[in-house]
Amino acid sequence: MSKKFDVIVVGGGPAGMMAAITAAMNGAQVALFEKNKRLGKKLLMTGGGRCNVTNNRSVDDLIFHIPGNGRFLYSTFSQFDNQDVMNFFSERGVALKEEDHGRIFPVSDKSATIVNTLKTELETLNVAVHYKEPIEKIITDGTTIQGVRTAEGDYAAKSVVITTGGITYPSTGSQGDGYRFAKSVGHHVTPLYPTESPIFLTDDFVMDKTLQGLSLQDVTLAVVDEKNKIIASHEMDLLFTHFGVSGPAALRCSSFVNQLLRKQETVTLTLDCFPEQSKHELLETINEQLNDSTKQLKNALSGLLPERLLLFFLEQVGISDQTYAQTSKEQFATFVEYCKHWQITANKTFGLEKSFVTGGGVELKEVNPKDLSSKKIPGLFFAGEVLDVNGYTGGYNITTAFCTGNVAGTNAAYYAFA
């Protein structure tokens, strides 16, 4: 078996497979090292096992949905973007479909369709795939990359691409190896934190299980700092759980919660159950619904909110058993405040091992945005989640992986032949 290559790629996820394919397409002899016994283990889990392969939005919209340093990707997307990702798979016979919010899936609804297409392409291009052979270290003479070392020995290459992912779902092999390799050659790694993660709350209603299992549609959840400034806000669905909140709105707010928790013990979230109405408009709606009703408010306002949440808000104001006539303007105003600006308190999210995406990573100031090469040592390239870039769920992180993999793989091949 040859131990000399032009390009070595470390990590067989979406970024790694795309990097290896692209380097080989540019004429390089490529080896791909994967510590698992199969490629794309985490990719097979994405999109509920259906693989949300990308998102069909404009580049500016993609960047907006990648809050963790998305602007760094402008150069990458100018070379290979989400449309190119779709074309890549379509040209290889994969039928794609678009679902809500621009999410793109294979028509087969099977992640294996995507993984198998990538594997077939690797085979076609004669990429040497080394399974169950973890990289122990990056070999360098201090000025350039020499190759990699495994338990099987040393492998030489002029270019090495690190695509080892983050440290979420460590059972898939994402155990932070790439951060260790980066540090070993002089790179800095920014603090790592969970993103796209359910949020724990400290409020009594959680312990009392008052709202457990309740699902809300199209509500706005916001993260506010200690100066009451909104840091992030998302209008999406929300689910109350036995520990706090989950669902799309909570997942999207989680990275901002974790960033604030670095400097404060708890974080305030606000929930707006009627984002399309102002407080004044909501009060008018309530008055119209009551229409001087003699019923108790908990019955007269039926349908305004899910029953458990309505009763909870009314009880918080102390008016659940009152009628319209018994309730003061101030009490109605307080009830509307709960509906529009209910404050809840977060103290943590799920840990990295149970979160979808890793925030933090290889310091971007030390990576050239144009070709994703190391500014520290020639011949080293980075792609995917190992970089300090993270996006929301919905195909954005996989898009980042495929696109950075393409750019890093292309330029790794160019460097090897320079």
N, C-alpha and C positions, 0 to 999 in steps of 0.2 A: 504493500500500500504506500502511495506517495505521501511524503511528509513535507512537501514543498508546494505552496500555492501562491497565487497572486493576491487573493483576498480571502480572509477568514472572517466569518460572521459568527458571533457568539450569542446564541439564543434563538430558538425556533418558533417564536410567536409571529404575529402578523408583520411586525417591522422587520424581523430577522429573515423570514421567508421572502419578503419583497426585496430586501437588500441583496440577498443571495441571488435571486432571480435577475435583478437588474444588473448586478455586477457581471453575471454570466452572459447576459444579453449584450453587454459591452465588450465581450471577448475575454473576460478574465477566467482563470482557473480558480474555482471557488470551493471552499469547504465550509459547511454549516455545522456547528456543534450544538447539540441539544442534550441537556442532562436527563430528560425524560426518555421513555422508550417510544414516544411518538411525538409528532409535531403538533403545534397549535392546541395544546391541552386546554388553555384558558379560552382560546378563541371558540372552541367547541361549546363552551358554557354561555357565551354571550347571547344577548337577545332572547333569553329563555330557551336556549338551544337552537334558535333559528338564525342567529348571526345577523345583527343589524350592521351591514357591511359598510355603509356610509350614510351621508345625509345630503339630500338634493337641495342645497341652499346656495346662495351666492357666497363668494369667498368672504366678503365683509360680514355676512351673517354667521358663517362658520366661525370666524374669529371672535365674534360677540359671544358665541356659545362655548368658547374655550377661555374661561375667565382666568385660568392660570397661565399667564404669559403668552396668550394666543397671538399677540402682535409679532412675536418672534418668528411665527410661521408664514408671514407674508412672502418671504423669499422662497420658502419651500413650495407654497401653493402657486407661486408664479411659474414653477417648473413642472409640478405634478399636483393636481388637485382632485377634488371629489368626482368631477366629471371623468377624469382620467382613470380613477379607480373603477367607476362603472364601466367604462370602455374596456378596461383590462379584462374584466370578467365576462362581459358580453362577447368580446372577440374570442373567448375560449369556450363559448357555448353555454354560459351560465345565464339563464333567464332571470331578470330582476324585476321587482315590483316596488312601487312606492306606497307607503302607508301614511298614517297621520303624522303631522309635524315634519314631513320631508324624509322620514326614515326609509331607507332602502334595504330590502331583504331579498334573498333568493326565492324564486317562485316555489321551489321545493320545500321552503320553510325548514330547511335542515342546515345546520352549521357545517356538517360534514361535506356538503356540496362545495363550500368555499375552501375548506381545508384540503379536500381531495384535489381540487383544481390547482391549488398552489403546489401540492406535492407532485402532481403530474408534470407541472412546468419545471420544477426542480430536476426531475428525472430526465425530461427532454433535453435540458441544458447541461446534463452531466455534472450537476453539483454533487460533490461528495458529502453525503449527510452522515455525521457521526452521532449515533444515538447513545444514550447512557454513558457519555464521556464528558464529565464536567471539566470546565477549564479551571486550572489551579492558579495560574497567574498569567499576566501579560508580559511577554519578554521584550525588553528594551535595553539599548546600550546607553540610555540617558538622553540621547538626542533624536533617535528615530525608533520606530516600532520594528521589532525583529520577528515577532510571531507570538505563539501561545504555548503554554505547557499544560499537559494533562498527565494522568497516571500512566498513560501509554507512551509518554515521551514528549519531545518538542516538535512543534510544527512551524515551519518558517512561512512568513508572508510579509510583503511590503506594506499591506494595508490590513487593519483589523477594525471591524465594525461591532460596537457593543450595543446589543438590542435585547438586554436581559429583562426588561420590564421593571415594575416597581416591587413592592413587597406586600401587595394585597393578594389574598388567596394563596398563601405560601405552599399549599398542597399541590399547586400546579407547577411548582418550581420557581415561583417568583419570591426569592428569598434575599434579595438585596445584593446579589453577587456583583452586578454592574457597578454599584456604588463603591464596593471594595476595590474593584479593578481601577475605577476612575481615580480614587484616592491614591492608589499605589503608584500612579504615574504623575502625581502632583495636582490633580483636579480637586476642587472643593465641591461638596454636596450640601445643598441647602437643607434646612430642617424638613423632615418627612412628616406628613400628617394625613389622616384619612379624608377623602372627599367622596361625594355620592354615597353618603352613609346615613342610616337612620339616626335620629336624635333622641337622647335621653332628656326627660323633663323632671324637675324637682317639685312640681305643683301637687297639692293634695289630691286633686281629682284623679291623678295617675295612680296613686297608691289605693285610692278608693275604688278604682276601676269604673268610675262613673261613665266614661266615654269610650272605654276599650272596645275596639272593633268598629267604631263609627267611621264612616267614609264620607268625605265632603268633596263635591265637584266644583272646579273653577273658583277656588278661593285664593286669596293672596296672602302668602306668608312672607314676612319681612324680618330681616336681622337688623337690629339697631345697636349702636355703640353706646358708651356711657354718657355721651353728649346728646343722646336721643337722635342721632343722625342715622338715616337709613343707609346701610352698607350694601344690602342686596334685597331684592324683592321679586317674587315669582308667583304668577297666577296660574295655578295648576291644581291637581287633585291632592288631597291630604288624607292620611289614615291615622287614627288614634290607636295606639297599641298598649300593651301591658307595661311598657317602659317609657313611652312618650309618643313621638310621631314618626311616621314613615310616609311612603308615597312620593311621587315626583317632586312636589313642592319642598318637602323636607330634605330630600336627597340633594336638591340643587342649592339649598341654603347651608348645607353641612360644612362645606369647606370654609365658608365665611365665619361660621360658629367656631370652628377649630382655630382659625387665625386669631380671633378675638380672645379665645380661652388661653392663649399664650401669655396674656397680660392682665387677665381678670378671671375671677373664680366662676362666675356665671355669665350667661348672655341672655339678653331679653329678645324674645321673638314677639311679633305682633301678628294677629290673624284678622283679616277682613273677610267676613262671610258674604259681603255684598259689594264687591269691587266695582260693579257697574253703576252703583248709586252713591250719591253723596249722603251725608248724615241727614241733611234736610229732606232729601227725596225719600230716604228710607222712613223717616218719621211720618211723612205724608202717606206713604204706603201703609204703614201701621195704623194710622188714624182712619184711613179709608176702610181697612179690613175690620177694624173694631166697630166703627160706625155706631158709637154709643151702646155697644152690646152690653147686656146684663150678665153675660156669661163670665166665668172666671177667665183671666187672661190666658192661662195654660190651654184652655179649650178654644177661646175666641181667636187666638193667634195660630191655631193649628195649620200646618203647611208652610208657615213662614220660614221655618228651619226644621231640620230633622228633629223628631220629637224629643229625644234625649238632650240634645244641645239646647233646644228652646227651653225646656224645663230647667236645665242647669243655669242658663243665663237669668231666667226669671227668679230662680231661687237665690242667685247671687245678689240680685237687687232687692229680694225680699217681697216680691209682688206676685208670686205664682198663683196664690189663692184670691187675689184681688180682682175686682171688676174694673172696667174702663173708668167708671165714675169715681172709684176709690183711689185711683192712681194719679199722683201729681205729675206736673210737667217735668219736674226735676227727676223723678223716678223713670219716666219714659226716656228722658235724655240719657240717663245712666244706662238703661237697657240698650239704647241705640249705640252707646259707646262700646258696650260689650260686643255687639254685632259687628261693629266697624273697626274696633281697635282693641281687641282683647289681648292683654299681655300675658305671656307664658314664659317660663324660665328654663333655660337649658344649662346643663353642667358638663355634658360630654356627648360624644357620638360613639357608635361602634368603633372598635379598634381597627387598625390597618388590616388585620388578618380576616376581618369580616366585611370590609368595605369594598366598593367596586373599583376605586381608582386611588392611586397614590399621588398626593400633592408633594411638591418639593422634588429635588433630584439634582442632577449634574448642573452646576452653576452655568447659566447661559452666557454670562460675560466671557466665559472661557471657551465658547464654541462659536465658530464662524457660521452665521445664519445662512450664508449663501450655499455652502457645501456641507455643513454639519461636521466639519473637521475640528479636531482639537487645536486650540491656540497654544497649548502647552507642548505638544509633541507631534511632529509630522507623522502621518500614516495612521492616526487614530481617528475614528469617526463614531458618532453616536446617533441613535434613532429610537423613536418610540418613547415609552413611559419612563425610561431611565433618565430622560431629560426633565428639567424642571418646567414641564408643561402639563396641564391637565384640563380636561373639558367635562361638560355635563354628559350624562347618559343620553342616548339618542343617535349614536353612530359617530359622535365627534372624536372620541378617543381612538377608535379603530381607524378613522380617517387620518388622524395625526400619525398613527403607526404606519399605515400603508404609504402615506406621502413622504414622511421623513425617511422611511426605509428605502423608497425609490431614490431619493436624492442622495442619501448617504451611500447607497450601493453603487450608483452611477459614478460618484466622485471618488469612491474608494478604488474603482477600476481605473479611472483616469490617472489617479496618483500612482497606482502600481505600474503603469506603463510610462510614466513621465521620465 
